[in-house]
């Protein structure tokens, strides 16, 4: 069964148990906050990093759901992402809004994309781009990455859609999010994600 999408625009799933870490059949899922400046060792096994980033307008909603009221600021997320882009040599692909284009480290390429039917931009560092006549959908992006890479990391994983697509392709995934209930959902569902 395909996992649901964690969006600031829709209510979260109810009744999820918070879980700090869960070992998956093809990887791991755990709670982590990129804004702390700590890049977890688990990501060392990834040969590409991909995340669907929170828009500024929904950022506080995600923080509130994770019990982090007021402790994380948008500027801190931007600094953390820029630090990651600059300090790692791993290929990175981020699906984000145009509103960050001038706020993130210079990217190698950008392409039009959609996120749940809305316009978005796909930004890439240290990895090949793709040719296409229309916007990329988030699911297509992960499938394309899985054709080239064996282990995909996602530091804003939500309910684990990146892991689902990676597992369907027979690949590995390292997933993290600030919300322990998202990790709880992944822990209860991921056993059904492998083919």
C-alpha positions in Angstrom: 0.0 0.0 0.0 1.4 3.4 -1.0 2.0 5.8 1.9 0.1 9.0 2.3 1.6 12.4 1.9 2.4 14.6 4.9 1.4 18.2 3.9 1.0 21.4 5.8 -2.2 21.9 3.8 -4.0 18.8 5.1 -4.5 17.4 8.6 -1.9 14.9 9.8 -2.8 11.2 10.3 -4.4 10.7 13.7 -3.4 8.2 16.3 0.2 7.7 15.2 2.7 6.5 17.9 5.9 8.7 18.0 9.0 6.6 17.3 12.6 7.9 17.4 14.2 5.3 15.2 13.1 2.3 13.1 15.3 -0.1 11.2 13.7 -0.8 7.8 14.1 -3.8 5.5 16.2 -1.7 3.1 17.4 1.2 5.3 16.5 3.2 8.4 14.1 6.0 9.5 14.8 8.3 12.5 14.1 11.6 14.0 16.6 14.4 13.1 16.5 18.1 12.9 18.8 19.4 10.1 18.9 22.9 11.8 20.9 21.6 14.7 24.0 21.5 12.4 24.4 17.7 12.8 24.5 15.7 9.6 23.8 12.1 10.8 26.4 9.4 10.1 23.6 7.3 8.6 23.6 9.5 5.5 27.2 8.5 4.7 25.9 5.4 3.0 23.7 7.5 0.6 24.9 8.1 -2.9 22.3 10.9 -3.5 20.2 13.2 -1.2 16.7 14.1 -2.2 14.1 16.0 -0.2 10.8 17.7 -0.8 11.3 20.8 1.3 8.7 22.7 3.3 7.5 26.0 1.9 7.9 29.0 4.1 4.1 29.3 4.5 3.8 25.8 5.9 7.0 25.7 7.9 5.5 26.7 11.3 2.7 24.0 10.8 5.3 21.3 10.5 7.2 22.6 13.6 4.0 22.7 15.6 3.1 19.1 14.7 6.5 18.0 15.8 6.1 19.9 19.2 8.7 22.5 18.3 6.6 25.6 18.8 8.7 28.7 18.1 12.1 26.9 18.5 12.9 26.6 14.8 13.0 29.6 12.4 12.8 29.7 8.6 16.2 31.4 8.4 17.7 28.5 10.4 16.4 26.0 7.8 17.9 28.0 5.0 21.3 28.2 6.7 21.2 24.5 7.4 20.4 23.6 3.8 23.1 25.9 2.5 25.6 24.4 4.9 24.7 20.9 3.8 25.0 21.9 0.1 28.4 23.4 0.7 30.0 20.9 3.0 28.9 17.6 1.5 30.2 16.2 -1.8 27.1 14.0 -2.2 24.8 14.8 -5.2 21.7 16.7 -3.9 18.3 17.2 -5.5 15.7 19.4 -3.7 12.1 20.0 -4.7 11.2 23.4 -3.4 9.5 26.6 -4.3 10.7 29.5 -6.5 10.7 31.6 -3.3 14.1 30.1 -2.2 15.9 30.4 -5.6 18.0 33.4 -4.5 18.3 32.2 -0.9 20.1 28.9 -1.5 23.6 28.1 -2.7 24.2 28.4 -6.4 22.7 25.3 -8.0 24.0 23.5 -11.1 20.6 23.3 -12.7 16.9 23.8 -12.0 13.8 22.3 -13.7 10.1 22.9 -13.5 8.3 20.4 -11.3 5.0 19.8 -9.5 4.4 18.9 -5.9 0.9 17.5 -5.3 -0.4 19.4 -8.4 1.2 22.8 -7.5 4.1 24.4 -9.3 7.6 23.8 -7.8 11.2 23.9 -8.9 13.7 21.0 -8.9 17.2 22.2 -7.9 20.3 20.0 -8.4 23.9 20.0 -7.2 26.7 17.6 -8.3 24.3 15.4 -10.3 23.1 15.1 -13.9 20.0 16.9 -15.1 17.2 15.4 -17.2 15.7 16.6 -20.4 11.9 16.8 -20.5 9.1 18.8 -22.2 6.9 19.1 -19.2 7.2 19.5 -15.4 8.5 16.6 -13.3 6.1 15.1 -10.7 7.7 14.2 -7.4 7.2 10.5 -7.9 8.9 10.5 -11.3 11.9 12.3 -9.7 12.5 9.6 -7.2 12.1 6.9 -9.8 14.6 8.7 -12.0 17.1 9.0 -9.1 16.6 5.3 -8.4 17.8 4.4 -11.9 21.2 6.0 -11.2 21.7 5.6 -7.5 21.5 2.7 -5.0 20.8 4.5 -1.7 18.7 7.7 -1.5 18.6 9.9 1.6 15.7 12.1 2.5 16.1 14.5 5.5 12.5 15.8 5.2 10.9 12.5 4.7 7.4 13.1 6.1 5.5 9.8 5.8 8.2 8.2 3.8 7.2 8.5 0.1 10.9 8.6 -1.0 11.5 5.4 0.9 8.5 3.7 -0.6 9.6 4.5 -4.2 13.2 3.4 -3.4 12.0 0.1 -1.9 9.8 -0.5 -4.9 12.8 -0.1 -7.1 14.8 -2.5 -5.0 17.0 0.3 -3.6 17.9 1.4 -0.1 16.7 4.6 1.7 17.9 6.6 4.7 14.9 8.7 6.0 14.6 11.3 8.7 12.2 14.0 9.8 11.7 16.3 12.8 8.3 14.6 13.5 8.5 11.4 15.5 4.9 10.5 14.5 6.0 10.5 10.8 8.7 8.0 11.8 6.1 6.0 13.7 4.0 5.8 10.5 7.0 4.7 8.5 7.8 2.0 11.1 4.3 0.6 11.0 3.9 0.7 7.2 7.4 0.1 5.7 7.3 -3.7 6.0 4.6 -3.7 3.2 6.6 -1.4 0.9 9.1 -4.0 -0.5 8.1 -6.0 -3.6 
